[in-house]
């Protein structure tokens, strides 16, 4: 089975449709599948439910799909730094399932592991727990959270072999392994591709069994979300 596709558009061809649930890796703008998000935008699919820690920023990352109104609902844990996200939500144009960050990660991990639901103390007694089952264990209250499974998952990795085994780089790993596992169909965007057998098994973070398609983006933009610099002091100061 050939998993390697020539570009992001062809990698999404035939698998993305209106009304799907799409999970996207990344944290802020770190480790996001830039080319695949752009291809998803250009596909024109709409009424999407997007699972992601956040929705990028205005005009970049998933923020592009908010601009084009392709997302009808976000399942995420952070909604700051995106004015269009805020505007659509406050105007009632965008549904939001607000989820604590650790709970979101576990919901994705559980989905990938075939665990339908789990109990957590996070959110008990808050709006997060409204309408959910509460159960007591050892004198402590826990809220039941359902796992998340996506129709399509889009992830970013640093390196892959042609079998789809993925290696992430440093903090860009973030949500990507859980997102890859939680997708019924997973597409990985990578910077480097190697032959099968070239990766040390101990360095593989996501086994290729979870990845159906791969596309190489050797020169991603990797935009910095908030660039902060220190002015260089002049001589004698």
N, C-alpha and C positions, 0 to 999 in steps of 0.2 A: 504494500500500500504506500503510495507516494503522498507524504504529508506536506511537502514543500511546495508553496505556491509563489508565482512570480511577483505578485503585488498584493496590497491589502484589499483592493476591490475584488479581485478574483478569489481571495481567501474567504470573503464573506458571501460570495455568490451562491444562491440557492439555499442558504441556511437562515438568513434573517428575514423576518416577516412582520407585518403589522401586528400589534397587540402582544408581542412577546415580552418575556422577562429577561433582561440582559444584565449580567453581572460584570462589573469592570474593576480590574485591579488598580492599585495605586493609593497613595496617601498624599492629599494635596495635589501637587503636580509631580511628585516623586514616584517613578515607577509606573506611569500611566502608558497604555498602548496608544501613542499619539496617532500613528498612521491608521490603525484600525478604527479609532474613534472618528477620524476624518472620513474614512470610507463608509462608516455607518451613517454619518451625516449625509454623505453624497448618495447613499442608497435610497433615501427618501422614505424609509419605513417610519411609521408613526404609531402613536398610542402605546408607547413603550413604558414598561415599568423598569426603572434602572436601579440596580443594587450597587452601591458604591459608598465608600466612607464619606465622600463629599461629591460635589458636582463641578469640580474644577474651578476656574475663575471665568469672569465674563470674557467670552470670545475664544476660550482655549480649553482643551480637555472636554469634559462633558458639558461645559458651559456652552459649547457650540450647538449642542442638541437642544438646549433650553432656548437659545436664540431662534432656532428654526421650529420650535414648538413640537418636536418629535417625542418628547418625554411627557407622559401624563401623570406619572407618579414616581417619587424618589423614595427609596428605602435607604436611609443614610444616618450618620451620627453627627455630622458637622455641616452646618449650613451657612457659615460665615464667608466673607470675602467674595461673595457672588451677588451682586446687586440685582441681577435679573432673576435669580433664584428667589431672593427675598420678595421682589415685586410680584412675581407670579403667585407665590405662596400666599402673601397677604391679600392678594386680589381674588383668591379662590380659584385660580387658574391651574394650580399644580397641587396634587395630593402629596402628602408627606407622611411616611411612617417613620417617626423619629425613634432611633434605636441607640442605646448606649454603645460606645465603641467596642468594648470587650464582648458584649452580647452579640453585636453584629458579626464579629469575627467567629464566635462560637456557633452562631446560627448557620454560617457558611460551612464551617468545619463539620458540623453535624450533618448538614445536607450531603456533603461529599462522602461522609462515612456511613450513610444510610440510617442515621439516628433521627427519627421523626420529630422529637421534641426533648427538652431538658428543663430542669428547674434551676433557677438562680436567685440569689438574694438581691441582685441589682435591680433597682426600680420598684421594689416593694414599697407601698405607701405613696407612690407618686403617680402622675398621669400615665407613665409608661405601663403600669400594671392594670389600668382600667380595662374591664371586659375580659381579663385573662384569669385563668384558674390559679388560685392561691392555695398552697398546701403547706402543712407544718411538718418539719422534720427536726427531731431533737429540740423541740421548743422554739425553733426559729421558722419564720415564714419565708416561703419561696414562691416566685412567680414562674409559671410554665411558659416557655418560649418555644415556638415552632421553628423547625429548621428551614433553611432557605435552599431551594434548588432552582437554578436558572435554565431557561431554554438554551441560551448561548452565553458562554463566558469568554471575555476578552482579557488577555493577560499580557504583561510585558516581562521578558526575561533578558538577561545579559547574553546568554549563550545556550544553544541547543544542538543536539545531534539530529540526524535525519529521522530518527525514530520518535522524536518529540520529547526526549528527556531534557529537562530544563534546569539551568543554573541561574540563580538570581545574584545580583551584586549588591552587597551591603544593605543599606536601609531601603533600597528599591525593592527588596523582597516583600516587605509589608503585608498587604492583604492578598498578594498575587497567588501564593500556594493554595490558600483556602478557596479563592475564587475559581482557580483552575479545577479543583476537585468538585466544586458544587455545580458545575455546568454539565448539562446533558451532552453538550457539544462545545468543545473548547478550542479557541484559536489563539495561538501564541505569536506575539511579535517579538523578534529577537534581533540583537545587534550582530551576532556571529553565529555561523552554522558550521558544524564539523561533521565528520563521517561517523557512522555508528562504530562504537568501540573506542573512540578517542577520549571520551569522558571517563574519568575515574569514578566508579560507582559511588564512592564515598562523598563526592562533591555534588551529586545530583539531588536537587531539592524537590522537584516534581517528576515522578516517573512518567514515561511516555504514554502509558496506558490511559492517562487522563487527557491527552492532547490529540486532537484529530487533524488539525491543520497548523502550519507554520508559515510565517512570512518574515523575510529579513528586511529590517530598516536599519541600515548601517550607520546612518547619520541623523539620529533623532535630535530635535531641537533642545529637549531637556530644559525647558524654560524654568527659571527660578521664581518661585511664588512671591517671596518678599526678599528682595536683594538689599542687604544692609552692609555698608562699607564704612571703614574708618578713614578719615582724611589723614594723609601723611603729613607729619609735622615738618615744618621748614627748618633748615639748619639754623641753630642758634636759639630756637624756641624751647 
